[in-house]
Amino acid sequence: MATEHPHRHESIRIAEEPARSGDPPASKRRRPAPGRLRLTGRRPLRAGVLGAFSRILGAARRLARTAEHDPVAAVHEYRKSLRRARALVALLAPCLGKPAALGLRRRLQAAFRATNALRDADVLLETLRAVPPDAEDDLARHAIEVALELEQGRTRKETSETLEGALQFLGGLPAALEVLLKPQFSTRDLERGLTRSRQRERRALEQAMKTRSDEDLHEWRKRVKELRYQVELLASKGGGEIKRREKSLGRLAQDLGAVTDLIVLAREIGEREREGTVPASPALKERIRELAAKRSGPLLELGAKLFEGDAKLFARQVLGERG
């Protein structure tokens, strides 16, 4: 049974981009429609899973075409759509087999990585602005912020072209999955996939709790997001209990994302210092790392007791809640 988070941890949210000169009014701007993994209607399970995969990639394509109107939201939602597609492939991996699943993942990863620079330019700047100011690092912080603003301006001019180029990796993937997914795909295969994902998440959590390293925390965050999207798929035809479980995972993934954004920001500042493109700012980096450490501790503790039972029991509970 899901254990509800007793309180919300602090999270750094990505601020909405202010309107630029020449932009259409907010009421007339096209907003990208986010995609979710869902099973619809009364279709057989295999057809429902294939449909969910096809729809989420269709959402990614639509989002890529909204970049001219709202580049920040388009990139953000496009990447979430690809994360959902990767999570679905991970859920199906025991049924597909390692070579087939790896081939699909590589194509999705290529389409995702093509947008890394676009995402970093926006998130690094907003994360920096959300760090409480301190007079000790005002000058260095201002120089870093200006550098990030310049990079953001450059990447936004390239957003539409970059997203269009990334779409080439998605061509033919729904048809490929239809060929690879066995005709007798069943709930038993879903149980195997959920059990595997839960085991991966538990191992990543144990490693992160043991080392408290940035890399291991980031790996755990990826596993939490993967599991969340898989539960999202099943919750689309489930009741209140499974939807509450999905929301608990979603909140945890969101709060972990705010922490890993801080970690990436501190690392990026360090790299730019070594390159000589920004002034040295040891106090700022230390404050960012301290903030990340302060927020990560409670999240690790929460993750350790979020859900009861072992991996197989977790999978059976989720499928039982789906009905």
ROVOBA-125132 format. One record per residue (C-alpha): x, y, z. Coordinates in nm, 3 decimals, padded with zeros to 5 digits. Each point is the difference from the previous one (the first is absolute). Layout:
<recs>
> X,Y,Z
...
</recs>
This chain:
<recs>
> 00.000,00.000,00.000
> 00.126,00.346,-00.081
> 00.118,00.214,00.288
> -00.091,00.361,-00.055
> 00.273,00.256,00.038
> -00.079,00.178,00.329
> 00.131,00.330,-00.127
> 00.136,00.151,-00.315
> 00.373,00.063,-00.022
> 00.130,00.320,-00.146
> 00.032,-00.017,-00.377
> 00.154,00.234,-00.252
> -00.255,00.059,-00.271
> 00.083,00.109,-00.352
> -00.140,00.350,-00.024
> -00.220,00.082,-00.294
> 00.184,00.197,-00.265
> -00.107,00.365,-00.014
> -00.149,00.114,-00.326
> 00.255,00.145,-00.241
> -00.053,00.300,-00.223
> -00.196,-00.102,-00.306
> -00.147,-00.314,00.158
> -00.375,-00.052,-00.039
> -00.212,00.060,00.313
> 00.001,-00.289,00.247
> -00.369,-00.066,-00.068
> 00.074,-00.054,-00.371
> 00.324,-00.194,00.031
> -00.018,-00.366,-00.090
> 00.082,-00.206,00.305
> 00.158,-00.341,-00.051
> -00.228,-00.284,00.098
> 00.183,-00.231,00.240
> -00.029,-00.371,-00.061
> -00.066,-00.273,00.255
> 00.030,-00.375,-00.019
> -00.349,-00.144,00.001
> -00.197,-00.307,-00.093
> -00.326,00.099,-00.167
> -00.333,-00.164,-00.062
> -00.052,-00.373,00.011
> 00.282,-00.097,-00.231
> 00.194,-00.320,00.069
> 00.308,00.054,00.217
> 00.255,-00.038,-00.280
> -00.187,00.245,-00.225
> -00.037,00.242,00.290
> 00.374,-00.003,00.074
> 00.088,00.049,-00.366
> -00.250,00.285,-00.021
> 00.149,00.167,00.309
> 00.349,-00.016,-00.154
> -00.119,00.140,-00.331
> -00.197,00.283,00.164
> 00.287,00.112,00.223
> 00.235,00.022,-00.298
> -00.271,00.188,-00.188
> -00.014,00.243,00.291
> 00.378,00.049,-00.026
> -00.036,00.085,-00.369
> -00.278,00.250,00.066
> 00.197,00.161,00.280
> 00.304,00.041,-00.224
> -00.213,00.200,-00.241
> -00.110,00.246,00.270
> 00.357,00.117,00.067
> -00.037,00.321,-00.200
> -00.282,00.116,00.229
> 00.130,-00.119,00.339
> 00.350,-00.150,-00.019
> 00.046,-00.057,00.374
> -00.326,-00.191,00.048
> 00.045,-00.188,-00.328
> 00.342,-00.134,00.098
> -00.111,-00.084,00.353
> -00.310,-00.194,-00.108
> 00.176,-00.163,-00.296
> 00.263,-00.145,00.232
> -00.266,-00.122,00.243
> -00.175,-00.178,-00.287
> 00.323,-00.178,-00.091
> 00.058,-00.096,00.364
> -00.345,-00.156,00.001
> 00.078,-00.192,-00.319
> 00.326,-00.128,00.151
> -00.182,-00.103,00.317
> -00.247,-00.200,-00.205
> 00.282,-00.177,-00.184
> 00.160,-00.078,00.339
> -00.333,-00.147,00.119
> -00.011,-00.224,-00.308
> 00.371,-00.092,00.009
> -00.039,-00.349,00.158
> -00.248,-00.089,-00.273
> 00.191,00.162,-00.287
> 00.340,-00.140,00.092
> 00.321,00.193,00.054
> 00.109,00.063,-00.364
> -00.343,00.126,-00.112
> -00.051,00.219,00.305
> 00.350,00.142,-00.034
> -00.060,00.092,-00.363
> -00.317,00.190,00.084
> 00.164,00.172,00.297
> 00.294,00.118,-00.208
> -00.227,00.168,-00.254
> -00.200,00.170,00.274
> 00.316,00.104,00.180
> 00.139,00.157,-00.317
> -00.318,00.204,-00.043
> 00.023,00.105,00.365
> 00.369,00.091,00.009
> -00.036,00.223,-00.305
> -00.187,00.244,00.226
> 00.235,-00.005,00.301
> 00.152,00.340,-00.074
> -00.344,00.157,-00.040
> -00.118,-00.135,00.332
> 00.318,00.093,00.186
> -00.007,00.358,-00.121
> -00.345,00.057,00.152
> 00.017,-00.212,00.315
> 00.346,00.111,00.112
> -00.103,00.364,-00.017
> -00.328,-00.049,00.187
> 00.170,-00.219,00.262
> 00.265,00.267,00.060
> -00.266,00.268,00.040
> -00.179,-00.215,00.258
> 00.310,-00.028,00.223
> -00.029,00.255,00.284
> 00.236,00.294,-00.063
> 00.305,00.075,00.212
> 00.208,00.316,-00.013
> 00.320,-00.206,00.015
> -00.047,-00.132,-00.352
> -00.204,00.279,-00.165
> 00.262,00.089,-00.263
> 00.079,-00.356,-00.102
> -00.367,-00.094,00.001
> -00.087,00.292,-00.226
> 00.272,-00.096,-00.248
> -00.120,-00.362,-00.005
> -00.360,00.111,-00.048
> 00.096,00.222,-00.294
> 00.193,-00.287,-00.160
> -00.300,-00.232,00.039
> -00.235,00.264,-00.141
> 00.216,00.034,-00.310
> 00.005,-00.376,-00.045
> -00.375,-00.018,00.049
> -00.055,00.263,-00.268
> 00.222,-00.187,-00.244
> -00.161,-00.339,00.057
> -00.353,00.134,-00.029
> 00.075,00.114,-00.351
> 00.096,-00.360,-00.078
> -00.290,-00.171,00.179
> -00.229,-00.068,-00.295
> 00.282,-00.127,-00.219
> 00.143,-00.219,00.278
> -00.335,-00.158,00.080
> -00.076,-00.066,-00.365
> 00.336,-00.172,-00.032
> -00.064,-00.210,00.309
> -00.325,-00.132,-00.145
> 00.190,-00.201,-00.259
> 00.089,-00.252,00.270
> -00.366,-00.071,00.076
> -00.104,-00.108,-00.348
> -00.126,-00.357,-00.019
> 00.020,-00.072,00.374
> -00.373,-00.080,00.050
> 00.011,-00.243,-00.293
> 00.320,-00.156,00.135
> -00.157,-00.056,00.342
> -00.305,-00.160,-00.161
> 00.228,-00.251,-00.171
> 00.207,-00.067,00.313
> -00.279,-00.033,00.258
> -00.120,-00.358,00.011
> -00.365,-00.065,-00.097
> -00.073,-00.172,00.334
> 00.111,00.298,00.211
> -00.187,-00.020,00.331
> -00.038,00.137,00.351
> 00.267,-00.247,00.105
> 00.246,00.189,-00.219
> -00.101,00.326,00.167
> 00.069,-00.157,00.338
> 00.346,-00.107,-00.111
> 00.076,00.348,-00.131
> -00.126,00.178,00.314
> 00.193,-00.240,00.224
> 00.319,00.072,-00.194
> -00.053,00.377,00.016
> -00.070,-00.012,00.373
> 00.317,-00.206,00.056
> 00.203,00.252,-00.201
> -00.144,00.287,00.202
> 00.072,-00.175,00.332
> 00.360,-00.077,-00.099
> 00.055,00.359,-00.111
> -00.147,00.131,00.326
> 00.219,-00.228,00.213
> 00.307,00.115,-00.190
> -00.095,00.368,00.035
> -00.059,-00.041,00.374
> 00.335,-00.173,00.035
> 00.216,00.245,-00.193
> -00.202,00.324,00.000
> 00.181,00.077,-00.326
> -00.142,00.229,-00.270
> 00.018,-00.274,-00.261
> -00.186,-00.256,00.210
> -00.268,00.250,00.101
> -00.052,00.086,-00.367
> -00.027,-00.370,-00.088
> -00.264,-00.052,00.267
> -00.195,00.297,-00.129
> -00.005,-00.156,-00.349
> -00.129,-00.328,00.140
> -00.274,00.179,00.200
> -00.115,00.189,-00.311
> 00.002,-00.320,-00.203
> -00.215,-00.178,00.258
> -00.233,00.299,00.030
> -00.074,00.002,-00.373
> -00.063,-00.373,-00.003
> -00.251,00.037,00.284
> -00.150,00.295,-00.191
> -00.075,-00.234,-00.290
> -00.184,-00.244,00.223
> -00.169,00.271,00.207
> -00.172,00.126,-00.314
> -00.251,-00.285,00.040
> 00.020,-00.037,00.378
> -00.171,00.136,00.308
> 00.092,00.236,00.280
> 00.267,-00.212,00.166
> 00.222,-00.040,-00.304
> -00.047,00.367,-00.089
> 00.116,00.097,00.349
> 00.301,-00.227,-00.047
> 00.083,00.173,-00.328
> -00.028,00.344,00.161
> 00.232,-00.104,00.283
> 00.260,-00.114,-00.251
> -00.054,00.316,-00.204
> 00.062,00.229,00.297
> 00.313,-00.192,00.094
> 00.133,00.015,-00.357
> -00.072,00.373,-00.021
> 00.177,00.078,00.327
> 00.296,-00.217,-00.101
> 00.015,00.190,-00.327
> 00.038,00.328,00.189
> 00.293,-00.149,00.193
> 00.176,-00.138,-00.306
> -00.044,00.336,-00.175
> 00.200,00.157,00.284
> 00.268,-00.267,-00.035
> 00.027,00.058,-00.375
> 00.016,00.377,00.054
> 00.293,-00.028,00.244
> 00.181,-00.233,-00.239
> -00.062,00.227,-00.298
> 00.132,00.304,00.187
> 00.313,-00.196,00.088
> 00.057,-00.098,-00.363
> -00.041,00.357,-00.118
> 00.244,00.120,00.265
> 00.261,-00.246,-00.128
> -00.063,00.123,-00.354
> 00.045,00.359,00.117
> -00.339,00.114,-00.129
> -00.135,00.104,00.342
> 00.176,00.127,00.315
> 00.082,-00.237,00.284
> -00.290,-00.030,00.245
> 00.086,-00.258,00.270
> -00.250,00.144,00.249
> -00.288,-00.021,-00.247
> 00.084,-00.358,-00.099
> 00.023,-00.102,00.364
> -00.338,00.153,00.081
> -00.159,-00.178,-00.295
> 00.149,-00.333,00.107
> -00.110,00.052,00.359
> -00.351,00.079,-00.117
> -00.007,-00.317,-00.213
> 00.127,-00.213,00.291
> -00.255,00.151,00.239
> -00.286,-00.084,-00.234
> 00.120,-00.343,-00.108
> 00.019,-00.151,00.350
> -00.375,00.007,00.076
> -00.078,-00.126,-00.351
> 00.225,-00.303,00.045
> -00.174,-00.076,00.329
> -00.340,00.042,-00.162
> 00.095,-00.229,-00.287
> 00.106,-00.273,00.241
> -00.349,-00.024,00.150
> -00.225,00.127,-00.278
> -00.150,-00.338,-00.086
> -00.021,-00.325,00.191
> 00.110,-00.342,-00.116
> 00.254,-00.148,-00.236
> 00.015,00.055,-00.376
> -00.234,-00.282,-00.100
> -00.255,00.098,00.262
> 00.019,00.360,-00.120
> -00.073,-00.111,-00.358
> -00.294,-00.214,00.107
> -00.143,00.280,00.213
> 00.020,00.246,-00.290
> -00.165,-00.242,-00.240
> -00.262,-00.083,00.260
> -00.077,00.367,00.050
> -00.037,00.034,-00.377
> -00.283,-00.254,00.011
</recs>
